[in-house]
């Protein structure tokens, strides 16, 4: 089945919906493809807030937000992206408010704001209230608001469609191929411009806050075309996931006054970040938690967690501003945050790297400014280099709306100026071959066993603390798993609602992401942000103040070629020189 739209968006989370909305405002035809019903997208799991220097609670300025973003990213953040972001997010938040997003309010009716990790006033002197929030359901409210706006704007939705191929020929994107879950049919979508916004790949790890759908599909497909993935070594572990489960416990819980405690009840973050303590950036807090556990100060039966303490806070704060977290703790752990210490541990959460883009979302084909015509990306899928080596909390939701909007605007602008490109001959061939191989294979391995080994080994070897021998081992493990995956088959040969087939396909995508990530991490011989090497313990600006570009070697299976892209060390009006990153 064939479809034709001026602008096609892949993904219906915050970035995809914002991109689709602004493309639709550009007087072009717009469609949005999603694995899920849009309001079930993973943006809905974002709880704590969206950071913007509104200054509603105390003095704040976009320059301070820009500085925190650059410092938080351990100076690998592109400063032009950080400046655009820190300015644009202020207007974007007010725009969401005008669309009807039900933000929590101050007593005088303004958008309420609270503290969040790494956000400071006066260039690092003290924590600042910058996070705009809707209780602890901010992402969910963003999804609902943007979906309603897209319905109003006339965006066409294709729900429960899985993209299987990007149609790129002669340096131009011409559309995508997608599998419809309910019929088993392949659909070809012809488009002048395509925007990729399908999220990250956190399911490659054993303990993760990511939904089951986050398997890095479009990152993998882009990589398979011989195109680069940027900064894949930088993967963020959120410090507070519910113990054993990985379910996200918002940073807002610490913004409201929650305290991390070890087995003796000590507030241990006073030793690691004496200025802002529990509100240090996520990479620092995660490493601090793991250090406490390694040194025998963990809690629980396996001593592999620490506690978050809210018991000193008023019940109305816990059950009012943190209602979702309270419910999750009661439901999944049988604990009441009003009176119980809740065990948490770091959980794989967010990819700072991804498909490289410029400030307008245009996908880059190399580290020298080359691009793929008609192809854009935004959100966690993309790497505009806003987050550098470590993302600050609340900047993910801000990234979605700021750069999703820019991608939508510029994709529509491009689409109005060009004709539909010619389609490749037999555009569905590669997708047909992929499904035929999975359905006809007689291999004895199954996707579930390979996926389990991938998740456990990635957690152990490319986790919060890293070293050369473990990552070299992981390179070999991923190569072995990819060789076994080549023989994976499915027991159910049917086409309709074949979840086994989908999961097998997604495993291939995760293996690609793991391959690029592990090779990039092994190659970077320094510690920076979320990339912490025990064998190279210091940041090395002389040799490593540059972005990694990982390319799949199309001639040698399992091999990764590494290139680089310079870091933008100046914004348009501000610049912050790299300095030691202390809090």
Steps between C-alpha positions, in 0.01 A plus 500: 500500500631844408448837668624849418548798733705818487642439848514163675582473872619170650418490871214654698668596826564860597751570223293331230176669600666842525664449160173382343309795646741760369527330162119507478506872579725538195213427260621157389347152528632316808485141621639347817598131532516348848561158653240594761191706545661847534402569860669175606839619370791495742500877551212423736749343744677835550384617837689785657475799269630711214772750581468863390637821651160659561600646836155444648627390842840665516726697267618302197648573156549304178877557526503308830305216340740494205798486736350215702429305180857545373658419837260211555605358162864514620578755228426259215172686446490708181459850638305633202241228564495581872438869432219436252347258748524719812334789317235308306381284788357802681263579212428130449382452860265797479375363170423163661313689772292681238425167330339390827770304683390494867818612674510508878466857627651739751260671745481801266409285199833480317655177376656331805871415496720279716866405536662234286845343482773718349283810458650800677482875533781745431717249312514227761473674836187320626206292383218684322130426449483459122295185434143573381281205590153349504524314831718200405320428173656769279587276204155347502340844487727606214393196298132560561526870413702452181288211378185708534665784311601263218147368469383859473768574237399203283806277540436147369610222738610146417506323836660160568722530192865395532748668264728242341701706251603854408491564125821696440648518151763736357520694823127574521231346719192401302281337763475194723365145501290387797336178623135527609448284807127435451525375139861387462528713186794715397421863417716736297484866602618748236598839644679820414636521855528243781549581870635225727386524863467142620691514830798316646627145552494445877365147467856395415562506878370264769384767748335787315231761534427469127180356356510170311473689170829691540729281293686756288331403173567813297851548641580149379343548157692827455822325607439212258503750214864580578400826672645606837369486854642773721626474861351156561740439789310749714205319656333634812403289799230674703598478866156409631314205357290278725731223624508188277235647268662809351168688496581869503490698823504861389782735590219724619487282810838649596395841373222492759749411775556123476831380647716206392616285792723193532462204735603705804256779416780736394418775247798391292469757217648758739834324442478493119339836412516723808349806330176358358509151657209282379434745213830435324481393132390147429835351404655617827211373714493164320873448552466602864224242555701222335807597706295470819380157388849384398640604837240298687258772603206386288157398628266208434553127492770523234644831624467636144286808563479812718197671650315816405354665808185713481374434849593850621275662236132586563252237381329759275828557311562128452147409397437826315813596306635143482179302459619268223822403677309438821261271315784312324683436828184376668400282205833341401698498826223501759660805662347832595736798444308691769648272766745262328846541348473390135789295349630626167790424266629656176311400186594532132309805391610722212723505191689827465619381158308409188446613143706819453308812398553871454306762696201466267480122534657418161678163521875507447680243287852562634701715738576765239156651448363256241128425530222271378261711295141492622575308821463653847513368857408622848474380859696215656539342156705800390827654613504875451771488766290686755569253779870435437635232732217522754143631480354713775162399634207687335709570188357194324146638491644836401700337222183334367299817467780738390668283239182313407349837413806606301506172306130536416539861385802436280372170359177673391697790357711256298194302386333813362803570282553160335315239295455140610820305430495188286454182700763222492418197291333233716514706822373215721767250396726528807204482739362193324843335518525576874163345583550204269830418667349514849198289405691238302808453719559156648748632758481360852567828680207716597473875536411490870820322609722729292319808629550387861873448445530839330322683780698335780837544329438864407401573861816333631757615244384841368313630803567781745867410560701377202846369417687384192505123566127484572413702191735296280319195634166662414610569142556126463170414671303727266675352196416149622138594568468656155634180343242298694229750407564429132349155562208606718159398379144531629263216584193689378508554120182710492504867406214656702568607860824303501672641808766228486601623154510862618712415805746306285532797264547740792779283640697559181458875546619483864806300401599771253464771765701293749771447240536872427482593868759247619750584225462873567545452875808282461653754262460801736794476739389755759226552758240764415142533623315170490803327343707408807808284440685346791813468284490862373365693796540862387342719233742561213403818316822505300422173321129438552312829476327364189191304404522133403345397166449121477450346154408141422767341281286381208780272375586327829215375716534595866761768441450867588687791346555802724510859381463832679317833492618821671321635806345844463665691785313826443137597497368791299539750784657301787789259542615298801857375514544140616577486871518225764147373564434519872181561697 
